[in-house]
Amino acid sequence: MDDFDWKEVLLYIVIYLAIALSCYWLVGGDVPGFFRGAAPVREELDRAAGYQRQAEQGIRDAEKSAEGITGAIDRSEEAVSGAAGTARRIESDNQRAGILIAECQQIIETVRRRGKVPATQN
């Protein structure tokens, strides 16, 4: 036991006590109070999680609204396409009607001219 150095053991004890006192001083001498100080942080994290859940729900609601709007746009595009087809058919019908009216006017003009000429010349 001649190699046992009491000074070294005493030095380790002093270092340990210095570390223990530093820790005690850092937490204000109230270790349970240190853990109570974590409660507000925990509450803040809980609130933040609640806000995140609300934001996620808002995003889901916005996605549903966007899907509804997309569906409405698709239906509107179909209606516009249908209306364009109808407009083309009406335009075509108007052109045919114009042709028929012109033919009718020619027939009426021919009849009028024949009505002015004596019947023997017809």
C-alpha positions in Angstrom: 0.0 0.0 0.0 2.9 2.2 -0.3 1.8 3.2 -3.8 -1.6 4.5 -2.5 -1.6 8.3 -2.9 -4.0 10.0 -0.6 -3.4 13.3 -2.3 -4.7 12.0 -5.6 -7.9 10.6 -3.9 -8.4 13.9 -2.1 -8.0 15.7 -5.4 -10.7 13.6 -7.0 -13.0 14.1 -4.1 -12.5 17.9 -4.3 -13.1 17.8 -8.1 -16.3 15.8 -7.6 -17.6 18.2 -4.9 -16.8 21.1 -7.2 -18.8 19.6 -10.0 -21.7 18.7 -7.6 -21.8 22.2 -6.2 -21.7 23.7 -9.7 -24.6 21.6 -10.8 -26.5 22.6 -7.6 -25.8 26.2 -8.2 -26.8 26.1 -11.9 -30.2 24.7 -11.1 -30.7 27.3 -8.5 -30.4 24.9 -5.6 -33.9 23.6 -6.4 -33.7 20.4 -8.4 -37.5 19.7 -8.3 -37.9 23.3 -9.4 -35.7 22.6 -12.4 -38.1 19.9 -13.5 -41.1 22.2 -12.8 -39.5 24.7 -15.1 -39.9 22.2 -17.9 -43.7 22.3 -17.5 -44.2 25.6 -19.4 -42.0 24.3 -22.2 -44.1 21.1 -22.3 -47.3 23.2 -22.4 -45.9 25.3 -25.2 -45.0 22.2 -27.1 -48.5 20.8 -26.6 -49.9 24.1 -27.9 -47.6 24.0 -30.9 -48.7 20.4 -31.6 -52.4 21.6 -31.4 -51.7 24.4 -33.8 -50.0 22.0 -36.1 -53.0 19.7 -36.0 -55.3 22.7 -36.8 -53.0 23.7 -39.7 -53.1 20.1 -41.0 -56.9 20.1 -40.8 -57.0 23.4 -42.6 -54.8 22.0 -45.3 -57.0 19.0 -45.7 -60.1 21.3 -45.9 -58.3 23.4 -48.5 -57.5 20.3 -50.5 -61.1 19.2 -50.5 -62.2 22.7 -51.6 -59.6 22.6 -54.4 -60.9 19.3 -55.5 -64.5 20.7 -55.5 -63.3 23.8 -57.5 -61.5 21.5 -59.9 -64.6 19.5 -60.4 -66.6 22.7 -61.0 -64.1 23.9 -63.5 -64.2 20.6 -65.3 -68.0 20.7 -65.5 -67.8 24.4 -66.7 -65.3 23.4 -69.4 -67.7 20.6 -70.5 -70.6 23.1 -70.6 -68.5 25.6 -72.6 -67.5 22.9 -75.0 -71.2 21.9 -75.3 -72.2 25.5 -75.8 -69.5 25.9 -78.5 -70.8 22.9 -80.3 -74.3 24.3 -80.1 -73.1 27.6 -81.4 -71.4 25.9 -84.4 -74.7 24.0 -85.1 -76.7 27.2 -84.9 -74.3 28.9 -87.2 -74.5 26.1 -89.7 -78.3 26.1 -89.4 -78.3 29.9 -90.0 -76.2 29.4 -93.1 -78.6 26.8 -94.5 -81.5 29.0 -93.6 -79.9 31.8 -95.5 -79.5 29.6 -98.5 -83.1 28.4 -98.3 -84.3 32.0 -97.9 -82.3 33.1 -101.0 -83.8 30.2 -103.0 -87.3 31.1 -101.8 -86.8 34.7 -102.8 -85.7 33.6 -106.2 -88.8 31.4 -106.5 -91.0 34.3 -105.4 -89.3 36.6 -107.9 -89.7 34.1 -110.7 -93.4 33.7 -109.8 -93.9 37.5 -109.7 -92.3 37.9 -113.1 -94.4 35.1 -114.5 -97.5 36.8 -113.0 -96.8 40.0 -115.0 -96.4 38.1 -118.3 -99.5 36.9 -120.0 -100.3 33.3 -119.5 -99.7 32.3 -123.1 -96.1 33.3 -122.8 -95.4 31.2 -119.8 
